[in-house]
Amino acid sequence: MKKFMFLAAMFFAAFTTASAQDQVIEEFQPHWFLQLQAGGAHTLGEAKFKDLLSPAAQVAVGYQFNPVLGLRLQGSGWESKGGWVSHPKADYKWNYASAGLDLKVSLTNLIGGWKPKRFLNVGLILGGAANIAWNNDEAQDLQAVIASQPPVFDPNGYTHELEYLWDGTKVRPVGRAGLDFDFRCSDRVAITLEGNANVLSDKYNSKKAEKKMKADWYFNALLGVRVALGPTVKRTVIPAPVVEEPAPVVEEPKPVVKPEPVKKPEMRTEIFYAIRETVAVGTEAAKLQNLIAFLKANPDTKVSVTSYADAGTGNPKINQMYASKRAENVAKALTEAGIDAARITVDSKGDTVQPFAENDKNRVSIAIAK
């Protein structure tokens, strides 16, 4: 029977030791990021869609304050196109650059909470910029051809010419909104797909719009990469509590027991803590309950509580504070359970004394009751 109990105890100890795992706590880390993108642009107009397509590129530097909100300073541009559908029918292009500030709102994290290994994050973009346009020579040449043609009568009152023709360099305010899709590659790298719409004054494409349309628009579709310039996740590993194996049961011949004086009962309890913890949790809280039960069962015993902090982390001042709080919390738990404060002695050593060779085990309160 004793052999069976010994084997069962060894099996249970091996199982609990193997199943214990370190706990990993993940926290969002604010960080700077760099974004590089390229793609195509479409300037809204009367011509066919494909005739108003042009190249576009964007570079941005930003800061992610929390899982939901970020800001970026972006510069984008390349080329815009206009289409003239009256006689003579023609397309013309000019160059532009846009520089501004965007607010980025992660809709995925806002609705579903932050998950560091989520593959797809969808975000909303809202911002404003200054649009700088130049090289409008093709529109100038087209206007010269239009002016050389006989005037066209239009019952609606349109002049059939580029009424808002401009030359040189023009700067106009622009508002923008869009969506971006980040496909996670690693903690720091993501492939980005962005679509944004930009609205500015009616004079951008040199043409006067119809009465219902009082603004010009261009749209960007951009593909690129986003790189975090620092860690995005802070991971803290809390070691699993060490489960001690029970001592083997050895059968020995029963010695002749002589009557001995009755010894006063004693108990030693070691309560371990994770980094920055000062309150016993989990299996360590169960140890504290066992100590309370012992003291209640032995009302003549007294208990001394000495707490420590590991020297491998923090500094002496902080570690003394943690050690003191641990001792105070153990004493508080005893008195709240009905143990007379006169039976309790409290002391804290900070990191000046390390009772164990293993650094992490020195975050401990040692209670000796006798």
SULFEN-V795465 format. One record per residue. N is the residue number from 1. RES is the residue in one small letter. SS is DSSP state (2 for helix, 1 for strand, 0 for the rest). PHI is phi in whole degrees, 0 to 359 (* if undefined). Layout:
((N RES SS PHI) (N RES SS PHI))
//
This chain:
((1 m 0 *) (2 k 2 295) (3 k 2 296) (4 f 2 297) (5 m 2 295) (6 f 2 296) (7 l 2 297) (8 a 2 295) (9 a 2 295) (10 m 2 296) (11 f 2 297) (12 f 2 297) (13 a 2 296) (14 a 2 295) (15 f 2 293) (16 t 2 292) (17 t 2 292) (18 a 2 289) (19 s 2 276) (20 a 0 291) (21 q 0 228) (22 d 0 293) (23 q 1 265) (24 v 1 251) (25 i 1 258) (26 e 1 250) (27 e 1 232) (28 f 1 294) (29 q 0 245) (30 p 0 304) (31 h 1 199) (32 w 1 276) (33 f 1 214) (34 l 1 239) (35 q 1 229) (36 l 1 235) (37 q 1 216) (38 a 1 213) (39 g 1 175) (40 g 1 232) (41 a 1 231) (42 h 1 229) (43 t 1 264) (44 l 0 295) (45 g 0 190) (46 e 0 276) (47 a 0 285) (48 k 0 296) (49 f 2 304) (50 k 2 294) (51 d 2 283) (52 l 2 249) (53 l 1 273) (54 s 1 208) (55 p 1 285) (56 a 1 211) (57 a 1 213) (58 q 1 209) (59 v 1 229) (60 a 1 214) (61 v 1 235) (62 g 1 213) (63 y 1 225) (64 q 1 264) (65 f 0 285) (66 n 0 205) (67 p 0 301) (68 v 0 256) (69 l 1 249) (70 g 1 212) (71 l 1 233) (72 r 1 221) (73 l 1 259) (74 q 1 240) (75 g 1 231) (76 s 1 220) (77 g 1 145) (78 w 1 153) (79 e 1 211) (80 s 1 236) (81 k 1 229) (82 g 1 234) (83 g 1 234) (84 w 1 256) (85 v 0 261) (86 s 0 276) (87 h 0 276) (88 p 0 274) (89 k 0 290) (90 a 1 199) (91 d 1 250) (92 y 1 215) (93 k 1 226) (94 w 1 209) (95 n 1 253) (96 y 1 208) (97 a 1 222) (98 s 1 233) (99 a 1 229) (100 g 1 192) (101 l 1 238) (102 d 1 240) (103 l 1 265) (104 k 1 247) (105 v 1 241) (106 s 1 281) (107 l 2 291) (108 t 2 296) (109 n 2 289) (110 l 2 296) (111 i 2 270) (112 g 2 256) (113 g 0 82) (114 w 0 281) (115 k 0 228) (116 p 0 296) (117 k 0 251) (118 r 0 292) (119 f 0 288) (120 l 1 239) (121 n 1 237) (122 v 1 252) (123 g 1 230) (124 l 1 257) (125 i 1 242) (126 l 1 224) (127 g 1 193) (128 g 1 216) (129 a 1 202) (130 a 1 252) (131 n 1 262) (132 i 1 249) (133 a 1 246) (134 w 1 204) (135 n 0 60) (136 n 0 265) (137 d 2 296) (138 e 2 294) (139 a 2 293) (140 q 2 299) (141 d 2 295) (142 l 2 296) (143 q 2 296) (144 a 2 296) (145 v 2 291) (146 i 2 299) (147 a 2 294) (148 s 2 279) (149 q 0 273) (150 p 0 300) (151 p 0 299) (152 v 0 253) (153 f 0 278) (154 d 0 230) (155 p 0 297) (156 n 0 274) (157 g 0 93) (158 y 0 284) (159 t 0 274) (160 h 0 55) (161 e 0 209) (162 l 0 283) (163 e 0 290) (164 y 0 253) (165 l 0 301) (166 w 0 227) (167 d 0 222) (168 g 0 74) (169 t 0 238) (170 k 1 238) (171 v 1 243) (172 r 1 225) (173 p 1 288) (174 v 1 221) (175 g 1 256) (176 r 1 218) (177 a 1 209) (178 g 1 184) (179 l 1 232) (180 d 1 230) (181 f 1 236) (182 d 1 256) (183 f 1 256) (184 r 1 292) (185 c 0 255) (186 s 0 200) (187 d 0 302) (188 r 0 249) (189 v 1 237) (190 a 1 217) (191 i 1 276) (192 t 1 243) (193 l 1 237) (194 e 1 230) (195 g 1 232) (196 n 1 221) (197 a 1 246) (198 n 1 235) (199 v 1 238) (200 l 1 209) (201 s 0 294) (202 d 0 295) (203 k 0 272) (204 y 0 296) (205 n 0 261) (206 s 0 73) (207 k 0 255) (208 k 0 277) (209 a 0 284) (210 e 0 296) (211 k 0 298) (212 k 0 282) (213 m 0 248) (214 k 0 247) (215 a 0 209) (216 d 1 255) (217 w 1 227) (218 y 1 220) (219 f 1 237) (220 n 1 242) (221 a 1 237) (222 l 1 230) (223 l 1 238) (224 g 1 189) (225 v 1 225) (226 r 1 242) (227 v 1 237) (228 a 1 284) (229 l 0 267) (230 g 0 181) (231 p 0 296) (232 t 0 255) (233 v 1 226) (234 k 1 257) (235 r 1 248) (236 t 1 244) (237 v 1 259) (238 i 1 256) (239 p 0 299) (240 a 0 292) (241 p 0 298) (242 v 0 281) (243 v 0 263) (244 e 0 282) (245 e 0 285) (246 p 0 292) (247 a 0 293) (248 p 0 297) (249 v 0 271) (250 v 0 248) (251 e 0 281) (252 e 0 229) (253 p 0 296) (254 k 0 289) (255 p 0 284) (256 v 0 284) (257 v 0 272) (258 k 0 265) (259 p 0 301) (260 e 0 238) (261 p 0 300) (262 v 0 292) (263 k 0 272) (264 k 0 292) (265 p 0 296) (266 e 0 229) (267 m 1 208) (268 r 1 241) (269 t 1 233) (270 e 1 244) (271 i 1 253) (272 f 1 261) (273 y 0 231) (274 a 0 279) (275 i 0 302) (276 r 0 70) (277 e 0 271) (278 t 0 232) (279 v 0 239) (280 a 0 292) (281 v 0 227) (282 g 0 62) (283 t 2 296) (284 e 2 288) (285 a 2 295) (286 a 2 295) (287 k 2 299) (288 l 2 296) (289 q 2 294) (290 n 2 297) (291 l 2 296) (292 i 2 300) (293 a 2 297) (294 f 2 296) (295 l 2 295) (296 k 2 290) (297 a 2 285) (298 n 0 231) (299 p 0 294) (300 d 0 274) (301 t 0 276) (302 k 0 239) (303 v 1 228) (304 s 1 248) (305 v 1 244) (306 t 1 238) (307 s 1 245) (308 y 1 223) (309 a 0 227) (310 d 0 282) (311 a 0 279) (312 g 0 281) (313 t 0 228) (314 g 0 70) (315 n 0 218) (316 p 2 305) (317 k 2 295) (318 i 2 294) (319 n 2 295) (320 q 2 295) (321 m 2 296) (322 y 2 297) (323 a 2 298) (324 s 2 298) (325 k 2 298) (326 r 2 296) (327 a 2 296) (328 e 2 297) (329 n 2 291) (330 v 2 295) (331 a 2 299) (332 k 2 298) (333 a 2 296) (334 l 2 291) (335 t 2 293) (336 e 2 294) (337 a 0 274) (338 g 0 104) (339 i 0 278) (340 d 0 299) (341 a 2 298) (342 a 2 293) (343 r 2 271) (344 i 1 245) (345 t 1 244) (346 v 1 240) (347 d 1 212) (348 s 1 220) (349 k 1 252) (350 g 1 60) (351 d 0 253) (352 t 0 286) (353 v 0 235) (354 q 0 240) (355 p 0 291) (356 f 0 237) (357 a 0 287) (358 e 0 278) (359 n 2 305) (360 d 2 294) (361 k 2 283) (362 n 2 278) (363 r 0 274) (364 v 1 211) (365 s 1 244) (366 i 1 252) (367 a 1 250) (368 i 1 239) (369 a 1 250) (370 k 0 199))
//
